[in-house]
Amino acid sequence: MGKLVRDRIPDIIRLGGEEPTVSVLGADAYREALQDKLAEEAGELAEATGAEVAEELADLLEVLRAIADVHGHSWHDVERVAAEKRARRGAFTERFYLH
């Protein structure tokens, strides 16, 4: 079973003396792989502690940027929509939990 990896990972593996087996995904497979990667990174974030949290957030952010891109949205667009939604509906700073 394979997984989506960052662009430089095959080169890093080669620098370690191994030859990775890689393929380039088509559009539909790429979208599916991004969804799988999103779940993977979210799970890793849930388990992270201390300094690991920033590392996992960075990984999650990179996946989110890629998802935005494949759907035709710039990250600037996403930030603008988030700000509009925050203004309309709020953020999560109050820690409200609805029962």
N, C-alpha and C positions, 0 to 999 in steps of 0.2 A: 504494500500500500504506500502510495506517495503522498506528497503534500506540497502546497504552494510555498515557495521560499522567496526570500528577498533576492533581488537581481544579482548581487555580488556573491551569493553563497556558492554557486558552482566554482567560481574562481578561487574562493577561500579554500574549498575542498581540494582543488588542484594544487594549491600552494602547500597543502598538508601531505602531498604525495599520492593522493588517490584520484581516480578518474570517475566523476559522478555520471550517472545516467540521467539525462534530462530531456524533456520535450517541451515544446511551446504549445500552450493550450489555445484552442479556438475560443471565440467569444462566449458561447454558452457554457463551455466547460470552465472558462476563467471566472465567470460570474458565480458558478456553483462552488468553485474552489475558494473564492473570496468569502462566500458565506460560511464555508467550513472553517476557514482561517479565522473569521470573526468569532465563531463559537470557541475555537481553540484558544485564542488570545483572551477572550472574556473569562474563560475558565482559569487560565494562568493568572490573570489579574485577581480573581477571587481568592486564589491561594497565596498571593504574594504578600510579603510583609516588608516593612522598612524601606530600604533603598530599592528593593525589587519592584515596588509599586510604580515608581517613575519609569523603570525599564519596560514594564508590562503596559503601562499607559502609552508609552511611545510606540510600542508595537501595535497596539489597538488603534492608535491614531493613524498610523501608516496604512493599516487595512481600511479604515474608514475613508481616508483620502482616495484610495484606489477604487473603492465602491462608488464614491461620489463621481469619480472620473468616468467609470464605465457607464454610468447613467447620465452622463452629459452635464454634470454639475461641477463647477469650480469649488474649491474649498472656501473661497470668498463668498460664494452663493450660500453655502451651508452655514457659515458664520452669520450672514445677514438674516437668514431665516430663523436661526437659533435666537438671535437678538430680538427679532420681532415676536417670536413665540414667548420668550422670557418676559417681554414687556406686557403681553396679553395675559399670560397664564402664570407667570412667576417662574422661579427656579426651584431649587430643592434646599435652600439655605435654612428654612424654618423647621425642617425635619418632620413635617406633618405626615402622619401615617393614617390613612383612611380605613376605618373598619366597617 
